[in-house]
């Protein structure tokens, strides 16, 4: 593969007289320090009732990210969003929701979902 046009090969760039400045990270979990942090009382084992909860198609759920469980975690932009269960896909659930007036589908494991009502 090679570098893109105008790309740099190292993570550091030098400006002026030998001052090294790190380039900004653009990863999928950037800016999630406060979103994915668990409070002191929530640390430890996860609640088994949350993992074993059986949802029915049509149930309303809220997407609440659990930072201690990385598998099946939706993108951070869906934190706090409310949607409807559409289907089950393996161990995860397919949730239909709206992201800024656009219909989206999120696949998330039950650790990252909270039932409503």
N, C-alpha and C positions, 0 to 999 in steps of 0.2 A: 504494500500500500504506500504510502509516501505521505508527505505533508501536503496539506491543502495550500492553496496559493496564499502566501502571506502569513502562514502559521508559524509558530515557534515550537522548537523541539523540547524545550525545558519548561518546568513549571515556574521558574524564576526569571524575572527580567531585570536588567540593570539599567538604572537611570542615573545619569550624571556621573558623579565621582565614586563609583563602586558601591552605591547603596542598592541593596537587593530588596525588592518588594514582591511579595507573593501575588500571583494572579488570582482573580476571584474564582471560586468553585461554582460550577453550574450543575451540580448533581441533582438527582431526583429528590433527595432529602434535605436540600439546602433550606435553612431558615426554620427547621423543625425542632429546635432545642426546647422551646417552651411548649410546643404542641405535644411532643412525644414524651416529655418528662412525666414521670409518675410521682405523686406526692409520697411523703414518708410513710403514711398509713396504708398506701396501696401497694407498696413494694412487697415482693415475696411471691408466693404461689398465686396462680390465677384462680378465679372462681369457677369451679367445675360446672356450676349451673349455667353459666354463660356459654360454655363450650358445648354442652350437651343439649341446649335449648333447641327444641324442634319447632321450626317455623312452618307455617302453611302458606301456600301461594295466595297472595292478596294481603298478607299481613303488612302493617306499617312498621318500619324500623328506622332507627336513627344510626348514622355512621359515627362511631366514636372510636378513634384510633387508640390502640393499646401498644405503647412503645416497647413493652417487654416481649411481644410476639411479632416477629417480622414476617412470617409466612402469611400470605393471603391478605396483606395490608394494602388497602387502596391508597391512592395518591392523597397527599395532605390537603389538597384543595377541597376534598369531599368531607373533611372533618366537620361534624355538626349537621350535615345534610340529612334530610328526611326523605325516604323513598318507600317503594312497595316491592315486596318479594315477588319475583317473576318465575324463578325456577331454581332447582338445585343442580350444581355442577361439581361432581366429586364431593369433596368435603366442604365446599364453599357454596354460597348463595348468590344468585344473580339478582341485583337490586336495580330497579329503574327509578331514576330521580332526575331533577332539573338542576342544572348548573348555569346560573345566570340566564334563565329563560330558554335554555337549550336542553332537550331531552338527552340523557346519557344513561349508559348501562355500566354498573360497577360490579365486579366480581370480588366478593370479600368473604373471608372466613368468619364464623360466628363470634370469635373473640372480639371482632371489631364492630359488632352490631348490638344494638340495644332495642328490645321490643317496646313499642308504644301502645298505650291503652291498656 
